């Protein structure tokens, strides 16, 4: 089951909300859908690609660690502001352990002065430990050039990636 | 070129086709390397590495030109492969060339990150 809400404002804004039962098979489909909608309101193909990358990485995390039947992804393009603010968010219920690990990873990535250099550190760690260790989140910061944040409300975890750059 | 089954995978979303031309190994990737591709990609890269070492290959080319997308887990599979090459004695290490497609924007940053991870072993070549 996949439920979608799409709003497209006259000022170039767009809002997409997709809720679906966790399925890794849906993730690439949703990435393509988010990219297709982004193309309607954004003109920079590089930015659209970065939004797709962030959507995919956040969504795979959310689907992997969701403890119940639902994951929601939001895409918000605020058209009235210049430069446009583009935000990708995921929301799901998760275990306390996973939420704590996620928050630690995001805090560490956010504290890094150079996300690209820190991504190399994460690659080194992954190569030696064999564990992911936030590689997908580091990729959002380094390659998608988006800022990460995480909010927890009980067992609900919401992770956001936001860029202030839009062309 | 002869197709090398040990480092070849094909499904509806993703394929990794290995070939040994005699001059060097080539792995052509196509489609979407998402969570479903992690296991086959890891297996293909491990087999490719074993073949390269056994045959004393000097170069391995990864052709990403038809790779629409790659997630971080598949990206990590490349990190692990590169690390395996780095862990070989210097005389057994081989060079890696990544062919990219500028139309797939994710490749510019992702392949650059991989190249920086092993700058002495990896070169990038963009499709014209």
HADDOCK unambig.tbl for C-alpha pairs under 7 A between the chains (distance, minus, plus):
assign (segid A and resid 24 and name CA) (segid B and resid 35 and name CA) 6.73 0.50 0.50
assign (segid A and resid 46 and name CA) (segid B and resid 105 and name CA) 5.73 0.50 0.50
assign (segid A and resid 49 and name CA) (segid B and resid 105 and name CA) 6.05 0.50 0.50
assign (segid A and resid 49 and name CA) (segid B and resid 106 and name CA) 6.29 0.50 0.50
assign (segid A and resid 50 and name CA) (segid B and resid 106 and name CA) 7.00 0.50 0.50
assign (segid A and resid 57 and name CA) (segid B and resid 71 and name CA) 6.86 0.50 0.50
assign (segid A and resid 120 and name CA) (segid B and resid 117 and name CA) 6.68 0.50 0.50
assign (segid A and resid 123 and name CA) (segid B and resid 79 and name CA) 6.81 0.50 0.50
assign (segid A and resid 127 and name CA) (segid B and resid 79 and name CA) 6.09 0.50 0.50
assign (segid A and resid 127 and name CA) (segid B and resid 80 and name CA) 5.35 0.50 0.50
assign (segid A and resid 127 and name CA) (segid B and resid 83 and name CA) 6.48 0.50 0.50
assign (segid A and resid 135 and name CA) (segid B and resid 72 and name CA) 6.38 0.50 0.50
assign (segid A and resid 136 and name CA) (segid B and resid 72 and name CA) 5.05 0.50 0.50
assign (segid A and resid 143 and name CA) (segid B and resid 109 and name CA) 5.77 0.50 0.50
assign (segid A and resid 143 and name CA) (segid B and resid 110 and name CA) 6.95 0.50 0.50
